[in-house]
C-alpha cells in the first residue's frame, strides 16, 4: 500500500513523458536554430530580395510623395506651422491613397478651390481648403463618424481634407466618371443630375481647369 502511494505521488508516467519530450526537443532544436540562422543570414547576404525590395520601395515612394506634397504646400502662405504642414501633407497623402486618388490631383483641386487658404469662404458659403458647403459637410461628417462642430470642423484643415476627399470619392462612385464627378463637386450633384435627365450638355470647364493646375503642379 505504501509503495502504491509512493508511485502516485511521484507520477512516474509524467516523468517518462518528460524524458521523451526532452529527447524530441534535442532532435528539433538544432534544426530550429539552423533555420533561424539561415533566415537572419539571408537579410545580410540578400538585403535587396524581391519582397524586401518591394517593401522598401513602397516606403520610399510614400515618403517621397509626402515630401512633394509638402513642397507644394510650402509655396503658399497658409498660416500653419511647419509641423502642421507636415501633418497636413501626410493627411492629404493618406486620404488620397485610401480612396484611390492621385494626391497631386487633390492638390490641384485644393489650389483651384481655395488657393490653399484655410479660412477661405466663397460667395455661396463654401468653406475651408476644399470649399465644402456646410450642409454637405455636416451630412458627410455624420456619415464618417466625425464630430460636427460647424465652422470649427470645416476650418480644421485635416478634417476638411478628410471630408472633401470622401465627398469627391462618393461623387465618383455615383456618377462613375471623374469629369462628371468634379463638375458635380463644383455645381452640385442635383444640378448635374438634372442636366443628365434633360440630356443637356454637362459643362466640363471646371474639370479642364483642374487638369491645367494638375499639370502645373
C-alpha positions as CSV (number, residue, x, y, z in Angstrom):
1,X,0.0,0.0,0.0
2,X,2.9,2.3,0.9
3,X,4.5,1.5,-2.4
4,X,1.4,2.3,-4.4
5,X,1.1,5.7,-2.6
6,X,4.7,6.5,-3.4
7,X,4.1,5.8,-7.1
8,X,1.1,8.0,-7.2
9,X,3.0,10.9,-5.6
10,X,6.0,10.6,-7.9
11,X,3.8,10.5,-11.1
12,X,6.3,8.2,-13.0
13,X,4.2,8.4,-16.3
14,X,4.8,12.2,-16.4
15,X,8.5,11.7,-15.8
16,X,8.7,9.3,-18.7
17,X,6.8,11.7,-21.0
18,X,9.1,14.4,-20.0
19,X,12.1,12.4,-21.0
20,X,10.6,11.7,-24.4
21,X,9.8,15.4,-24.7
22,X,13.4,16.3,-23.8
23,X,14.6,13.9,-26.4
24,X,12.3,15.4,-29.1
25,X,13.5,18.9,-28.2
26,X,17.1,17.8,-28.5
27,X,16.4,16.5,-32.0
28,X,14.3,19.5,-33.1
29,X,16.3,22.3,-31.5
30,X,19.3,22.2,-33.8
31,X,17.0,22.3,-36.9
32,X,15.2,25.4,-35.4
33,X,18.5,27.1,-34.7
34,X,19.8,26.3,-38.2
35,X,16.6,27.7,-39.8
36,X,16.7,31.0,-37.9
37,X,20.4,31.3,-38.5
38,X,19.8,30.9,-42.3
39,X,16.9,33.3,-42.1
40,X,18.8,36.1,-40.4
41,X,21.9,35.5,-42.6
42,X,19.7,35.9,-45.7
43,X,19.0,39.5,-44.6
44,X,22.7,40.3,-44.6
45,X,23.6,38.4,-47.8
46,X,20.5,39.3,-49.8
47,X,19.2,42.7,-48.4
48,X,17.5,43.5,-51.7
49,X,15.5,40.4,-52.2
50,X,12.3,41.0,-54.2
51,X,9.9,41.0,-51.1
52,X,12.2,43.3,-49.1
53,X,12.8,45.5,-52.1
54,X,9.1,46.0,-52.7
55,X,8.5,46.9,-49.1
56,X,11.4,49.3,-49.2
57,X,10.3,50.9,-52.4
58,X,6.8,51.3,-51.0
59,X,8.0,53.2,-48.0
60,X,10.4,55.3,-50.1
61,X,7.6,56.2,-52.6
62,X,5.3,57.1,-49.7
63,X,7.8,59.4,-48.1
64,X,8.9,60.9,-51.4
65,X,5.3,61.7,-52.3
66,X,4.7,63.3,-48.9
67,X,7.8,65.4,-49.4
68,X,6.5,66.5,-52.8
69,X,3.1,67.4,-51.3
70,X,4.9,69.4,-48.6
71,X,6.9,71.3,-51.3
72,X,3.6,72.4,-52.9
73,X,2.2,73.5,-49.5
74,X,5.3,75.5,-48.7
75,X,4.6,77.7,-51.8
76,X,1.5,79.1,-50.2
77,X,1.1,81.3,-47.1
78,X,-1.3,79.0,-45.3
79,X,-0.8,80.4,-41.8
80,X,0.2,76.9,-40.5
81,X,3.3,75.9,-38.6
82,X,5.9,73.7,-40.2
83,X,4.8,70.8,-38.1
84,X,1.1,71.4,-39.1
85,X,2.0,71.5,-42.8
86,X,3.9,68.2,-42.5
87,X,0.9,66.6,-40.8
88,X,-1.4,68.1,-43.5
89,X,0.8,66.6,-46.2
90,X,0.5,63.2,-44.6
91,X,-3.3,63.5,-44.3
92,X,-3.6,64.5,-48.0
93,X,-1.5,61.5,-49.0
94,X,-3.3,59.0,-46.7
95,X,-6.8,60.2,-47.7
96,X,-5.9,60.3,-51.4
97,X,-4.4,56.8,-51.2
98,X,-7.4,55.5,-49.2
99,X,-9.8,56.4,-52.0
100,X,-7.5,55.7,-54.9
101,X,-6.9,59.4,-55.9
102,X,-3.7,60.8,-57.1
103,X,-2.5,63.1,-54.2
104,X,-1.4,65.8,-56.8
105,X,-4.9,65.7,-58.3
106,X,-6.3,66.5,-54.8
107,X,-3.7,69.3,-54.5
108,X,-4.9,70.7,-57.8
109,X,-8.5,70.7,-56.5
110,X,-7.5,72.5,-53.3
111,X,-5.4,75.0,-55.3
112,X,-8.4,75.7,-57.6
113,X,-11.0,75.9,-54.8
114,X,-9.2,77.9,-52.1
115,X,-5.6,78.6,-53.2
116,X,-4.7,76.8,-50.0
117,X,-6.3,79.4,-47.8
118,X,-7.6,77.5,-44.8
119,X,-10.0,80.3,-43.8
120,X,-11.4,80.8,-47.3
121,X,-15.2,81.3,-47.7
122,X,-16.8,81.5,-51.1
123,X,-19.7,83.8,-52.1
124,X,-22.1,80.9,-51.9
125,X,-20.8,80.0,-48.4
126,X,-18.5,77.0,-49.1
127,X,-15.7,76.9,-46.6
128,X,-12.2,75.7,-45.9
129,X,-9.4,74.2,-48.1
130,X,-11.7,72.1,-50.2
131,X,-14.6,74.6,-50.2
132,X,-17.4,72.4,-48.9
133,X,-20.9,73.7,-48.2
134,X,-21.8,73.4,-44.5
135,X,-24.9,71.3,-45.0
136,X,-22.9,68.9,-47.3
137,X,-20.1,68.8,-44.8
138,X,-22.4,68.1,-41.8
139,X,-24.1,65.2,-43.6
140,X,-20.8,63.7,-44.6
141,X,-19.3,64.2,-41.1
142,X,-22.1,62.2,-39.6
143,X,-21.6,59.5,-42.2
144,X,-17.9,59.3,-41.5
145,X,-18.3,59.4,-37.7
146,X,-16.7,62.8,-37.4
147,X,-18.0,65.1,-34.6
148,X,-19.7,68.0,-36.3
149,X,-18.9,71.4,-34.7
150,X,-19.8,73.7,-37.5
151,X,-17.1,76.1,-38.6
152,X,-14.6,74.5,-36.2
153,X,-14.9,71.3,-38.2
154,X,-14.8,73.0,-41.6
155,X,-11.8,75.2,-40.8
156,X,-9.9,72.3,-39.3
157,X,-7.6,71.6,-42.3
158,X,-7.2,67.9,-41.5
159,X,-11.0,67.3,-41.2
160,X,-11.7,69.4,-44.2
161,X,-9.4,67.3,-46.3
162,X,-10.9,64.0,-45.0
163,X,-14.5,65.2,-45.7
164,X,-13.7,66.7,-49.1
165,X,-11.8,63.7,-50.4
166,X,-14.5,61.4,-49.2
167,X,-17.2,63.5,-50.8
168,X,-15.3,63.5,-54.1
169,X,-15.0,59.8,-53.9
170,X,-18.7,59.3,-53.3
171,X,-19.5,61.5,-56.3
172,X,-17.1,59.5,-58.4
173,X,-18.9,56.3,-57.5
174,X,-22.3,57.9,-58.0
175,X,-21.5,59.2,-61.5
176,X,-19.0,56.6,-62.4
177,X,-17.0,59.2,-64.2
178,X,-14.3,61.6,-62.9
179,X,-15.0,64.7,-65.1
180,X,-18.8,64.4,-64.2
181,X,-18.0,63.9,-60.5
182,X,-15.8,67.0,-60.5
183,X,-18.5,69.0,-62.2
184,X,-20.9,67.8,-59.5
185,X,-18.4,68.8,-56.9
186,X,-18.4,72.3,-58.3
187,X,-22.0,72.8,-59.3
188,X,-23.7,70.4,-57.0
189,X,-24.9,66.8,-57.8
190,X,-28.5,67.8,-58.0
191,X,-27.8,70.3,-60.8
192,X,-25.7,67.8,-62.8
193,X,-28.3,65.1,-62.5
194,X,-30.9,67.4,-63.8
195,X,-28.8,68.2,-66.8
196,X,-28.3,64.4,-67.4
197,X,-32.1,63.8,-67.1
198,X,-32.8,66.5,-69.6
199,X,-29.9,65.2,-71.8
200,X,-28.3,68.6,-71.8
201,X,-24.6,69.3,-72.2
202,X,-22.6,69.0,-69.0
203,X,-20.1,71.9,-68.6
204,X,-16.6,70.3,-68.2
205,X,-14.8,73.7,-68.0
206,X,-14.2,73.2,-64.3
207,X,-12.7,69.7,-64.9
208,X,-10.3,71.1,-67.5
209,X,-9.3,73.9,-65.1
210,X,-8.4,71.3,-62.5
211,X,-6.3,69.4,-65.2
212,X,-4.4,72.6,-66.1
213,X,-3.5,73.2,-62.5
214,X,-2.6,69.5,-62.1
215,X,-0.1,69.6,-64.9
216,X,1.5,72.8,-63.5
217,X,1.9,71.1,-60.1
